[in-house]
Amino acid sequence: MTLNSSIYKIGKDQFNELLDQGYNQIPIIKNLGQLNNNFFQLYKSLPFKEKIILESRGESKDEHFSFIGFDSFHKVSCTHENLNDYNKFTSKYEMKILENYLNNWKSPKHIFDCKFPFLSGAMGFISYEAHSLFEKTPIIHEQGLEIPYYFFYFVDKVFIYDHSSGNLFSSCSGSDFDLLQERSSDLNNLYKNFSKNSYTDEPIRPTFSSLNQGSFKSNFTREQYIDAVNDVKSYIAKGETYQANISQRFETPFQGVPSDVYQTLININPVNYAGYVETDDFVLACVSPERLIQ
């Protein structure tokens, strides 16, 4: 199997052998050819309310792929009030539910001559406020935002864009061979419908230029910010920490389209890593020049 083939072919007998070996997420991958449009436009064209795009434009072998996940079959999140897997609730601050799902996700990706770092699984985010789930640190209840400590879609259908070759791939995973063939065909049809339409890549600059700069409100007064800086200096002098990031949050009324904000950020401030998440309750746009964990 090579990337030049239109599909990573796997027969039903080999598929069943992998099932017998304990794998339950066996991938079917297709090369859909050159993507002649913006990957984010493909994301926007998908007829699903809940979806996610993770973009990467780095130089290493794992950093020139971008991913779109959609039509999730499950989602897991955690807030300060409870741990929520959208079916069960518990008051414990732990990640057992998420860990169990990931541990039970068994994919034989290694059998393929495959360079993709991701084919299916959990796509989402972990916030800075999630530190209490990993370490014995004070739990911050007052975030001011109704955003979970972490949120993940579990997806078995993914579009993958290889920035180095310009090729678009589809990946679907599961344990039913015939169903996967249907899903693979469905992904191909989604892309065909997208390709028939024309989309523009022009940056939507009015998204920000139309905002009233005087309407931005900070969660810090100038005096509070100076006090916070002095506190950090004191902690460093005492040896309690060697580095700290002080964040300041601004908010303003916004009546536009959230995806326009993401597109504008990417155009005016190109970065190596970016992501956009749409859920029933909130939308999250993220751009970053670095990756902190892998």
PASEBA-1860 file (N, C-alpha, C; in nm, 3 decimals):
! residues 294
1> MTLNSSIY> 0.083/-0.119/0.000/0.000/0.000/0.000/0.087/0.125/0.000 ~ 0.057/0.219/-0.088/0.132/0.344/-0.094/0.034/0.459/-0.107 ~ 0.087/0.579/-0.085/0.002/0.697/-0.094/-0.042/0.726/-0.236 ~ 0.020/0.662/-0.335/-0.017/0.685/-0.473/-0.144/0.612/-0.512 ~ -0.182/0.512/-0.434/-0.304/0.438/-0.466/-0.425/0.520/-0.426 ~ -0.537/0.499/-0.497/-0.657/0.577/-0.469/-0.725/0.531/-0.341 ~ -0.694/0.409/-0.296/-0.755/0.357/-0.174/-0.659/0.259/-0.108 ~ -0.655/0.263/0.024/-0.578/0.164/0.098/-0.665/0.038/0.103
9> KIGKDQFN> -0.643/-0.054/0.013/-0.733/-0.167/-0.003/-0.714/-0.269/0.109 ~ -0.826/-0.315/0.161/-0.824/-0.419/0.262/-0.944/-0.509/0.234 ~ -0.920/-0.638/0.219/-1.027/-0.731/0.188/-1.107/-0.769/0.311 ~ -1.222/-0.830/0.288/-1.308/-0.866/0.400/-1.244/-0.972/0.488 ~ -1.169/-1.065/0.428/-1.102/-1.168/0.507/-0.997/-1.106/0.600 ~ -0.916/-1.014/0.546/-0.816/-0.947/0.629/-0.884/-0.862/0.736 ~ -0.996/-0.799/0.699/-1.073/-0.719/0.793/-1.118/-0.806/0.911 ~ -1.172/-0.923/0.882/-1.219/-1.013/0.988/-1.103/-1.066/1.073
17> ELLDQGYN> -0.987/-1.086/1.011/-0.869/-1.128/1.087/-0.830/-1.022/1.189 ~ -0.838/-0.897/1.149/-0.806/-0.787/1.241/-0.908/-0.780/1.355 ~ -1.034/-0.806/1.323/-1.136/-0.811/1.428/-1.103/-0.921/1.528 ~ -1.061/-1.037/1.478/-1.027/-1.149/1.565/-0.906/-1.117/1.654 ~ -0.820/-1.025/1.608/-0.703/-0.985/1.686/-0.737/-0.881/1.792 ~ -0.863/-0.838/1.798/-0.906/-0.745/1.902/-0.922/-0.602/1.858 ~ -0.898/-0.573/1.731/-0.915/-0.436/1.682/-1.063/-0.409/1.656 ~ -1.108/-0.288/1.692/-1.248/-0.253/1.671/-1.267/-0.126/1.589
25> QIPIIKNL> -1.156/-0.061/1.551/-1.164/0.059/1.468/-1.067/0.042/1.351 ~ -1.111/-0.029/1.250/-1.027/-0.060/1.134/-1.054/0.045/1.026 ~ -0.951/0.114/0.979/-0.973/0.227/0.888/-0.981/0.188/0.741 ~ -1.065/0.259/0.670/-1.070/0.257/0.523/-1.031/0.397/0.477 ~ -0.922/0.408/0.401/-0.867/0.538/0.363/-0.871/0.552/0.212 ~ -0.918/0.666/0.163/-0.920/0.694/0.020/-0.847/0.824/-0.010 ~ -0.773/0.823/-0.120/-0.712/0.944/-0.172/-0.811/1.007/-0.269 ~ -0.862/1.126/-0.234/-0.963/1.193/-0.315/-0.901/1.287/-0.418
33> GQLNNNFF> -0.768/1.292/-0.423/-0.701/1.375/-0.522/-0.669/1.513/-0.471 ~ -0.630/1.601/-0.561/-0.590/1.737/-0.527/-0.710/1.817/-0.477 ~ -0.689/1.889/-0.366/-0.792/1.979/-0.315/-0.774/2.114/-0.383 ~ -0.871/2.152/-0.463/-0.859/2.275/-0.541/-0.926/2.393/-0.473 ~ -0.946/2.382/-0.343/-1.008/2.491/-0.270/-0.954/2.493/-0.128 ~ -0.997/2.591/-0.052/-0.954/2.605/0.086/-1.014/2.494/0.172 ~ -0.931/2.433/0.258/-0.976/2.322/0.343/-1.087/2.368/0.437 ~ -1.079/2.493/0.484/-1.182/2.543/0.574/-1.315/2.561/0.501
41> QLYKSLPF> -1.311/2.589/0.372/-1.435/2.598/0.295/-1.504/2.462/0.288 ~ -1.424/2.355/0.278/-1.481/2.220/0.283/-1.548/2.198/0.417 ~ -1.482/2.240/0.523/-1.540/2.229/0.658/-1.675/2.300/0.664 ~ -1.680/2.423/0.616/-1.803/2.502/0.623/-1.915/2.441/0.540 ~ -1.879/2.370/0.435/-1.981/2.314/0.346/-2.049/2.190/0.403 ~ -1.990/2.129/0.504/-2.046/2.004/0.557/-2.177/2.031/0.630 ~ -2.282/1.956/0.601/-2.415/1.982/0.657/-2.434/1.923/0.797 ~ -2.343/1.958/0.887/-2.350/1.909/1.024/-2.332/2.028/1.119
49> KEKIILES> -2.416/2.034/1.221/-2.410/2.146/1.315/-2.289/2.134/1.406 ~ -2.259/2.011/1.449/-2.146/1.988/1.540/-2.030/1.929/1.461 ~ -1.918/2.001/1.459/-1.802/1.957/1.382/-1.679/2.031/1.433 ~ -1.562/1.986/1.387/-1.436/2.042/1.436/-1.332/2.034/1.325 ~ -1.246/2.137/1.320/-1.132/2.136/1.229/-1.007/2.167/1.309 ~ -0.902/2.089/1.290/-0.772/2.112/1.351/-0.671/2.127/1.237 ~ -0.606/2.244/1.232/-0.515/2.274/1.122/-0.371/2.285/1.172 ~ -0.279/2.234/1.093/-0.137/2.238/1.127/-0.057/2.263/1.001
57> RGESKDEH> 0.038/2.355/1.011/0.122/2.388/0.895/0.269/2.390/0.934 ~ 0.309/2.302/1.023/0.448/2.295/1.066/0.536/2.226/0.964 ~ 0.662/2.206/1.000/0.760/2.151/0.906/0.792/2.004/0.932 ~ 0.761/1.950/1.049/0.792/1.810/1.076/0.694/1.720/1.003 ~ 0.724/1.589/1.003/0.643/1.494/0.925/0.500/1.484/0.975 ~ 0.476/1.516/1.103/0.342/1.506/1.158/0.268/1.639/1.158 ~ 0.333/1.745/1.111/0.277/1.878/1.127/0.222/1.939/0.999 ~ 0.222/1.866/0.889/0.168/1.925/0.767/0.035/1.860/0.727
65> FSFIGFDS> -0.039/1.814/0.829/-0.172/1.758/0.806/-0.277/1.839/0.882 ~ -0.392/1.857/0.820/-0.507/1.917/0.885/-0.623/1.819/0.881 ~ -0.714/1.830/0.979/-0.819/1.729/0.995/-0.955/1.794/1.018 ~ -1.057/1.733/0.961/-1.196/1.771/0.986/-1.268/1.649/1.042 ~ -1.330/1.665/1.159/-1.412/1.560/1.217/-1.557/1.606/1.224 ~ -1.650/1.516/1.198/-1.791/1.555/1.194/-1.879/1.433/1.218 ~ -2.008/1.460/1.240/-2.106/1.352/1.260/-2.058/1.256/1.369 ~ -2.023/1.312/1.484/-1.968/1.230/1.593/-2.072/1.132/1.646
73> FHKVSCTH> -2.024/1.018/1.692/-2.115/0.920/1.752/-2.116/0.931/1.904 ~ -2.027/1.013/1.959/-2.026/1.035/2.103/-1.947/1.162/2.134 ~ -1.972/1.219/2.251/-1.896/1.336/2.294/-1.881/1.332/2.445 ~ -1.768/1.381/2.491/-1.735/1.377/2.634/-1.686/1.515/2.675 ~ -1.734/1.563/2.789/-1.687/1.692/2.838/-1.685/1.691/2.989 ~ -1.619/1.791/3.046/-1.611/1.805/3.191/-1.622/1.952/3.226 ~ -1.713/1.984/3.318/-1.725/2.119/3.372/-1.691/2.114/3.520 ~ -1.691/2.231/3.585/-1.660/2.234/3.728/-1.772/2.173/3.810
81> ENLNDYNK> -1.890/2.155/3.753/-2.004/2.101/3.826/-2.008/1.949/3.824 ~ -1.966/1.891/3.713/-1.974/1.745/3.701/-1.888/1.698/3.586 ~ -1.871/1.570/3.582/-1.807/1.505/3.468/-1.918/1.448/3.383 ~ -1.926/1.492/3.259/-2.043/1.464/3.178/-2.002/1.390/3.051 ~ -2.053/1.269/3.033/-2.031/1.200/2.906/-2.160/1.197/2.824 ~ -2.252/1.292/2.857/-2.379/1.309/2.790/-2.472/1.191/2.811 ~ -2.433/1.098/2.896/-2.521/0.988/2.934/-2.516/0.964/3.084 ~ -2.399/0.988/3.143/-2.378/0.959/3.283/-2.319/1.081/3.353
89> FTSKYEMK> -2.336/1.086/3.484/-2.282/1.197/3.561/-2.209/1.145/3.684 ~ -2.103/1.213/3.721/-2.030/1.180/3.843/-1.971/1.308/3.898 ~ -1.954/1.317/4.026/-1.902/1.439/4.088/-1.751/1.436/4.101 ~ -1.685/1.327/4.066/-1.541/1.315/4.083/-1.467/1.393/3.975 ~ -1.354/1.454/4.015/-1.268/1.523/3.920/-1.166/1.423/3.868 ~ -1.201/1.355/3.767/-1.111/1.256/3.709/-1.140/1.243/3.561 ~ -1.053/1.179/3.490/-1.068/1.164/3.346/-1.091/1.018/3.307 ~ -1.148/0.941/3.400/-1.164/0.798/3.375/-1.254/0.770/3.256
97> ILENYLNN> -1.360/0.847/3.242/-1.451/0.822/3.130/-1.379/0.843/2.998 ~ -1.308/0.954/2.988/-1.233/0.982/2.866/-1.126/0.876/2.843 ~ -1.055/0.840/2.949/-0.949/0.739/2.937/-1.005/0.604/2.892 ~ -1.122/0.568/2.945/-1.182/0.440/2.908/-1.216/0.435/2.760 ~ -1.271/0.544/2.709/-1.304/0.547/2.567/-1.178/0.535/2.482 ~ -1.074/0.607/2.521/-0.950/0.603/2.443/-0.884/0.466/2.451 ~ -0.888/0.405/2.570/-0.826/0.272/2.586/-0.901/0.165/2.508 ~ -1.031/0.185/2.490/-1.111/0.087/2.416/-1.108/0.109/2.265
105> WKSPKHIF> -1.043/0.218/2.224/-1.035/0.251/2.081/-0.911/0.182/2.024 ~ -0.928/0.071/1.960/-0.815/-0.010/1.914/-0.810/-0.012/1.761 ~ -0.711/0.060/1.708/-0.697/0.073/1.564/-0.564/0.014/1.517 ~ -0.564/-0.063/1.408/-0.441/-0.124/1.356/-0.371/-0.034/1.255 ~ -0.358/0.094/1.288/-0.300/0.189/1.192/-0.161/0.146/1.148 ~ -0.091/0.074/1.235/0.048/0.037/1.205/0.059/-0.061/1.089 ~ -0.050/-0.130/1.054/-0.040/-0.228/0.945/-0.037/-0.160/0.809 ~ -0.076/-0.033/0.804/-0.077/0.039/0.679/0.056/0.111/0.658
113> DCKFPFLS> 0.095/0.122/0.532/0.209/0.207/0.497/0.158/0.350/0.499 ~ 0.135/0.400/0.620/0.054/0.520/0.640/0.132/0.626/0.716 ~ 0.134/0.747/0.665/0.206/0.855/0.731/0.115/0.946/0.812 ~ -0.015/0.918/0.812/-0.107/1.006/0.883/-0.095/0.988/1.034 ~ -0.082/1.097/1.110/-0.074/1.085/1.255/-0.210/1.059/1.320 ~ -0.318/1.078/1.246/-0.452/1.061/1.303/-0.547/1.012/1.194 ~ -0.629/0.912/1.226/-0.727/0.860/1.132/-0.869/0.868/1.187 ~ -0.885/0.850/1.317/-1.016/0.859/1.381/-0.991/0.858/1.531
121> GAMGFISY> -1.096/0.894/1.607/-1.081/0.895/1.752/-1.137/1.022/1.813 ~ -1.069/1.074/1.916/-1.116/1.191/1.989/-1.056/1.319/1.932 ~ -1.141/1.415/1.902/-1.099/1.547/1.856/-1.165/1.652/1.944 ~ -1.084/1.741/2.002/-1.140/1.842/2.089/-1.033/1.928/2.150 ~ -1.055/1.970/2.274/-0.959/2.060/2.339/-0.954/2.032/2.489 ~ -0.844/2.073/2.550/-0.826/2.074/2.695/-0.788/2.216/2.734 ~ -0.860/2.276/2.826/-0.836/2.414/2.864/-0.728/2.424/2.972 ~ -0.673/2.542/2.988/-0.576/2.565/3.095/-0.639/2.537/3.232
129> EAHSLFEK> -0.770/2.564/3.244/-0.838/2.545/3.372/-0.851/2.398/3.411 ~ -0.814/2.307/3.320/-0.824/2.163/3.349/-0.709/2.113/3.435 ~ -0.622/2.203/3.480/-0.506/2.158/3.559/-0.546/2.078/3.682 ~ -0.664/2.108/3.737/-0.709/2.038/3.857/-0.742/1.892/3.831 ~ -0.760/1.855/3.704/-0.786/1.716/3.669/-0.659/1.633/3.664 ~ -0.544/1.701/3.657/-0.416/1.633/3.643/-0.329/1.646/3.767 ~ -0.344/1.757/3.841/-0.259/1.784/3.956/-0.345/1.827/4.074 ~ -0.288/1.818/4.193/-0.358/1.863/4.313/-0.339/2.013/4.327
137> TPIIHEQG> -0.421/2.087/4.256/-0.417/2.232/4.258/-0.557/2.284/4.287 ~ -0.568/2.408/4.333/-0.701/2.464/4.363/-0.791/2.462/4.240 ~ -0.918/2.431/4.262/-1.016/2.426/4.155/-1.078/2.565/4.139 ~ -1.072/2.618/4.020/-1.127/2.750/3.992/-1.270/2.734/3.943 ~ -1.366/2.775/4.027/-1.506/2.760/3.990/-1.556/2.875/3.904 ~ -1.504/2.994/3.929/-1.554/3.112/3.859/-1.472/3.138/3.734 ~ -1.507/3.073/3.626/-1.439/3.098/3.499/-1.493/3.222/3.431 ~ -1.622/3.249/3.451/-1.684/3.359/3.381/-1.733/3.320/3.242
145> LEIPYYFF> -1.695/3.202/3.198/-1.738/3.151/3.068/-1.793/3.011/3.087 ~ -1.899/2.979/3.014/-1.957/2.845/3.023/-1.887/2.752/2.924 ~ -1.757/2.737/2.941/-1.676/2.652/2.854/-1.625/2.534/2.938 ~ -1.637/2.411/2.891/-1.589/2.295/2.968/-1.439/2.297/2.990 ~ -1.394/2.224/3.092/-1.251/2.205/3.113/-1.191/2.129/2.996 ~ -1.264/2.032/2.947/-1.225/1.967/2.822/-1.351/1.926/2.747 ~ -1.336/1.910/2.618/-1.448/1.870/2.533/-1.393/1.791/2.416 ~ -1.451/1.673/2.390/-1.404/1.589/2.280/-1.521/1.529/2.203
153> YFVDKVFI> -1.514/1.539/2.072/-1.599/1.460/1.985/-1.528/1.328/1.957 ~ -1.603/1.219/1.955/-1.549/1.092/1.908/-1.601/1.071/1.766 ~ -1.508/1.070/1.672/-1.546/1.065/1.531/-1.483/0.944/1.463 ~ -1.559/0.882/1.374/-1.505/0.772/1.294/-1.509/0.806/1.145 ~ -1.537/0.934/1.115/-1.533/0.984/0.977/-1.451/1.113/0.977 ~ -1.345/1.116/0.897/-1.250/1.228/0.900/-1.204/1.261/0.759 ~ -1.194/1.391/0.730/-1.124/1.438/0.611/-0.983/1.481/0.652 ~ -0.884/1.443/0.574/-0.744/1.474/0.603/-0.683/1.547/0.484
161> YDHSSGNL> -0.620/1.660/0.512/-0.554/1.736/0.405/-0.404/1.735/0.427 ~ -0.331/1.692/0.324/-0.184/1.689/0.328/-0.133/1.816/0.261 ~ -0.084/1.910/0.342/-0.038/2.039/0.288/0.084/2.022/0.198 ~ 0.163/1.919/0.220/0.285/1.902/0.141/0.256/1.855/-0.001 ~ 0.153/1.774/-0.020/0.120/1.722/-0.153/-0.002/1.789/-0.214 ~ -0.085/1.852/-0.129/-0.209/1.911/-0.177/-0.321/1.812/-0.194 ~ -0.300/1.688/-0.148/-0.402/1.583/-0.163/-0.497/1.581/-0.045 ~ -0.621/1.547/-0.075/-0.725/1.530/0.027/-0.755/1.382/0.042
169> FSSCSGSD> -0.768/1.336/0.166/-0.798/1.196/0.195/-0.923/1.188/0.282 ~ -0.994/1.078/0.270/-1.104/1.048/0.361/-1.067/0.924/0.441 ~ -1.111/0.921/0.565/-1.086/0.806/0.651/-1.213/0.776/0.730 ~ -1.254/0.651/0.729/-1.365/0.608/0.814/-1.324/0.478/0.882 ~ -1.361/0.465/1.007/-1.318/0.350/1.088/-1.436/0.284/1.155 ~ -1.423/0.154/1.179/-1.527/0.081/1.248/-1.502/-0.067/1.247 ~ -1.605/-0.144/1.280/-1.591/-0.290/1.290/-1.687/-0.364/1.199 ~ -1.758/-0.290/1.112/-1.851/-0.351/1.017/-1.802/-0.321/0.876
177> FDLLQERS> -1.752/-0.422/0.807/-1.689/-0.402/0.676/-1.785/-0.339/0.575 ~ -1.906/-0.394/0.563/-2.001/-0.343/0.464/-2.044/-0.200/0.496 ~ -2.063/-0.171/0.625/-2.102/-0.036/0.665/-1.992/0.064/0.634 ~ -1.867/0.023/0.652/-1.755/0.112/0.622/-1.748/0.144/0.474 ~ -1.779/0.048/0.389/-1.781/0.075/0.246/-1.885/0.181/0.213 ~ -2.001/0.175/0.279/-2.105/0.275/0.257/-2.060/0.411/0.307 ~ -1.998/0.414/0.425/-1.951/0.542/0.480/-1.844/0.604/0.393 ~ -1.755/0.521/0.342/-1.649/0.571/0.255/-1.709/0.634/0.129
185> SDLNNLYK> -1.813/0.572/0.077/-1.883/0.626/-0.040/-1.953/0.757/-0.005 ~ -2.011/0.765/0.117/-2.077/0.887/0.161/-1.979/1.003/0.169 ~ -1.859/0.978/0.221/-1.758/1.083/0.229/-1.716/1.129/0.090 ~ -1.705/1.035/-0.001/-1.670/1.069/-0.138/-1.778/1.158/-0.201 ~ -1.904/1.128/-0.173/-2.015/1.208/-0.227/-2.018/1.347/-0.165 ~ -1.986/1.358/-0.035/-1.979/1.489/0.028/-1.876/1.577/-0.041 ~ -1.762/1.518/-0.072/-1.657/1.595/-0.137/-1.696/1.629/-0.281 ~ -1.762/1.538/-0.350/-1.806/1.566/-0.487/-1.903/1.684/-0.489
193> NFSKNSYT> -1.997/1.686/-0.394/-2.093/1.796/-0.387/-2.022/1.928/-0.358 ~ -1.921/1.923/-0.273/-1.843/2.043/-0.242/-1.769/2.091/-0.366 ~ -1.711/1.999/-0.441/-1.630/2.034/-0.558/-1.713/2.098/-0.669 ~ -1.843/2.067/-0.673/-1.929/2.122/-0.778/-1.957/2.270/-0.757 ~ -1.939/2.320/-0.636/-1.968/2.459/-0.604/-1.840/2.540/-0.599 ~ -1.852/2.668/-0.616/-1.736/2.758/-0.609/-1.741/2.834/-0.478 ~ -1.625/2.848/-0.414/-1.614/2.917/-0.287/-1.501/3.018/-0.296 ~ -1.511/3.123/-0.218/-1.408/3.225/-0.218/-1.320/3.212/-0.096
201> DEPIRPTF> -1.192/3.241/-0.113/-1.098/3.239/-0.002/-1.067/3.379/0.050 ~ -1.140/3.480/0.003/-1.110/3.617/0.040/-1.130/3.636/0.190 ~ -1.036/3.704/0.256/-1.052/3.731/0.399/-1.170/3.823/0.423 ~ -1.243/3.797/0.529/-1.364/3.874/0.559/-1.326/3.981/0.661 ~ -1.255/4.083/0.617/-1.199/4.183/0.707/-1.303/4.264/0.785 ~ -1.424/4.291/0.730/-1.521/4.368/0.809/-1.557/4.305/0.941 ~ -1.525/4.176/0.958/-1.555/4.108/1.085/-1.501/4.187/1.203 ~ -1.378/4.237/1.192/-1.317/4.311/1.302/-1.325/4.462/1.283
209> SSLNQGSF> -1.310/4.509/1.159/-1.306/4.653/1.137/-1.439/4.719/1.172 ~ -1.548/4.643/1.169/-1.679/4.700/1.200/-1.707/4.705/1.350 ~ -1.620/4.642/1.430/-1.642/4.642/1.574/-1.604/4.777/1.634 ~ -1.675/4.814/1.736/-1.644/4.937/1.810/-1.538/4.905/1.915 ~ -1.416/4.955/1.894/-1.307/4.920/1.985/-1.336/4.964/2.128 ~ -1.415/5.069/2.143/-1.447/5.116/2.277/-1.539/5.023/2.352 ~ -1.597/4.924/2.283/-1.692/4.834/2.347/-1.625/4.716/2.414 ~ -1.493/4.698/2.395/-1.423/4.586/2.456/-1.411/4.606/2.607
217> KSNFTREQ> -1.445/4.502/2.681/-1.441/4.508/2.827/-1.342/4.405/2.878 ~ -1.254/4.446/2.970/-1.153/4.357/3.026/-1.199/4.302/3.160 ~ -1.149/4.184/3.195/-1.178/4.128/3.327/-1.079/4.177/3.432 ~ -0.986/4.265/3.391/-0.885/4.325/3.478/-0.897/4.477/3.473 ~ -0.890/4.543/3.588/-0.862/4.686/3.586/-0.711/4.702/3.577 ~ -0.664/4.821/3.546/-0.520/4.844/3.536/-0.453/4.814/3.671 ~ -0.518/4.857/3.779/-0.461/4.835/3.912/-0.455/4.686/3.945 ~ -0.560/4.611/3.911/-0.561/4.467/3.937/-0.452/4.396/3.857
225> YIDAVNDV> -0.430/4.442/3.735/-0.328/4.380/3.651/-0.190/4.404/3.710 ~ -0.162/4.525/3.754/-0.032/4.556/3.815/-0.013/4.474/3.942 ~ -0.118/4.459/4.022/-0.109/4.378/4.143/-0.077/4.232/4.108 ~ -0.138/4.180/4.003/-0.112/4.042/3.962/0.033/4.024/3.917 ~ 0.086/4.121/3.844/0.227/4.116/3.802/0.319/4.116/3.923 ~ 0.290/4.200/4.020/0.373/4.205/4.141/0.364/4.075/4.220 ~ 0.246/4.013/4.222/0.231/3.884/4.290/0.319/3.778/4.224 ~ 0.320/3.775/4.091/0.402/3.678/4.019/0.550/3.701/4.047
233> KSYIAKGE> 0.592/3.827/4.049/0.731/3.859/4.081/0.768/3.806/4.219 ~ 0.675/3.820/4.312/0.699/3.772/4.448/0.712/3.620/4.451 ~ 0.625/3.549/4.377/0.632/3.404/4.372/0.765/3.357/4.313 ~ 0.811/3.426/4.210/0.939/3.391/4.147/1.053/3.413/4.245 ~ 1.051/3.525/4.316/1.157/3.557/4.411/1.163/3.455/4.524 ~ 1.048/3.400/4.563/1.043/3.301/4.669/1.073/3.160/4.620 ~ 1.088/3.144/4.490/1.116/3.013/4.435/0.995/2.924/4.420 ~ 0.876/2.982/4.430/0.754/2.902/4.420/0.717/2.871/4.275
241> TYQANISQ> 0.770/2.948/4.184/0.749/2.923/4.041/0.863/2.988/3.964 ~ 0.887/2.941/3.843/0.990/3.003/3.760/0.931/3.067/3.636 ~ 0.804/3.041/3.611/0.739/3.101/3.495/0.589/3.106/3.518 ~ 0.527/3.213/3.474/0.382/3.226/3.486/0.331/3.313/3.372 ~ 0.215/3.278/3.323/0.150/3.358/3.219/0.027/3.425/3.278 ~ 0.023/3.556/3.268/-0.093/3.631/3.314/-0.181/3.659/3.193 ~ -0.302/3.608/3.196/-0.391/3.628/3.082/-0.496/3.733/3.115 ~ -0.532/3.808/3.016/-0.634/3.911/3.030/-0.742/3.885/2.926
249> RFETPFQG> -0.865/3.874/2.970/-0.974/3.841/2.879/-1.053/3.967/2.842 ~ -1.078/3.981/2.714/-1.160/4.091/2.665/-1.288/4.034/2.604 ~ -1.397/4.107/2.619/-1.522/4.064/2.560/-1.597/4.183/2.501 ~ -1.676/4.153/2.400/-1.754/4.257/2.333/-1.872/4.193/2.263 ~ -1.984/4.263/2.251/-2.097/4.208/2.176/-2.057/4.183/2.031 ~ -2.106/4.072/1.975/-2.071/4.037/1.838/-2.193/3.976/1.771 ~ -2.233/4.034/1.660/-2.352/3.988/1.589/-2.318/3.917/1.458 ~ -2.190/3.897/1.430/-2.150/3.839/1.303/-2.151/3.687/1.304
257> VPSDVYQT> -2.086/3.629/1.206/-2.075/3.484/1.191/-1.945/3.438/1.256 ~ -1.949/3.348/1.354/-1.827/3.307/1.424/-1.717/3.254/1.332 ~ -1.754/3.180/1.228/-1.652/3.126/1.139/-1.575/3.236/1.067 ~ -1.639/3.353/1.049/-1.569/3.466/0.987/-1.456/3.515/1.077 ~ -1.477/3.508/1.209/-1.372/3.549/1.303/-1.250/3.459/1.286 ~ -1.275/3.329/1.279/-1.165/3.234/1.262/-1.090/3.259/1.132 ~ -1.163/3.276/1.023/-1.098/3.301/0.894/-1.017/3.429/0.896 ~ -1.070/3.532/0.961/-0.999/3.659/0.967/-0.871/3.646/1.048
265> LININPVN> -0.879/3.576/1.161/-0.760/3.555/1.243/-0.651/3.483/1.165 ~ -0.689/3.381/1.088/-0.592/3.306/1.010/-0.528/3.393/0.903 ~ -0.607/3.481/0.843/-0.556/3.565/0.735/-0.464/3.677/0.785 ~ -0.498/3.739/0.897/-0.417/3.851/0.944/-0.303/3.806/1.035 ~ -0.310/3.681/1.084/-0.205/3.632/1.174/-0.182/3.484/1.148 ~ -0.117/3.450/1.036/-0.093/3.309/1.003/-0.010/3.240/1.111 ~ -0.053/3.120/1.152/0.016/3.045/1.257/0.030/2.899/1.214 ~ 0.111/2.825/1.287/0.132/2.683/1.256/0.017/2.595/1.304
273> YAGYVETD> -0.053/2.639/1.408/-0.157/2.555/1.467/-0.284/2.636/1.487 ~ -0.396/2.580/1.447/-0.524/2.649/1.462/-0.635/2.547/1.473 ~ -0.745/2.588/1.533/-0.858/2.498/1.548/-0.988/2.574/1.561 ~ -1.095/2.510/1.521/-1.228/2.571/1.528/-1.327/2.461/1.564 ~ -1.404/2.482/1.672/-1.496/2.382/1.724/-1.636/2.441/1.730 ~ -1.733/2.372/1.675/-1.872/2.412/1.685/-1.949/2.308/1.766 ~ -2.020/2.354/1.868/-2.103/2.266/1.950/-2.243/2.327/1.962 ~ -2.331/2.257/2.030/-2.465/2.309/2.052/-2.464/2.431/2.144
281> DFVLACVS> -2.362/2.440/2.231/-2.361/2.541/2.336/-2.263/2.655/2.314 ~ -2.158/2.633/2.238/-2.057/2.736/2.220/-1.977/2.709/2.094 ~ -1.902/2.812/2.052/-1.809/2.801/1.940/-1.673/2.848/1.988 ~ -1.568/2.775/1.953/-1.433/2.808/1.998/-1.341/2.821/1.877 ~ -1.274/2.936/1.866/-1.173/2.958/1.762/-1.038/2.976/1.831 ~ -0.936/2.908/1.779/-0.805/2.910/1.844/-0.696/2.919/1.739 ~ -0.600/3.008/1.761/-0.480/3.016/1.676/-0.360/3.023/1.768 ~ -0.254/2.950/1.734/-0.137/2.944/1.821/-0.010/2.925/1.737
289> PERLIQ> 0.099/2.992/1.777/0.226/2.974/1.706/0.304/2.851/1.751 ~ 0.254/2.782/1.855/0.332/2.671/1.908/0.240/2.560/1.956 ~ 0.298/2.441/1.972/0.227/2.326/2.028/0.293/2.293/2.160 ~ 0.215/2.293/2.267/0.270/2.274/2.401/0.286/2.128/2.437 ~ 0.198/2.041/2.388/0.204/1.899/2.421/0.184/1.819/2.294 ~ 0.224/1.693/2.297/0.207/1.605/2.183/0.164/1.467/2.232
END
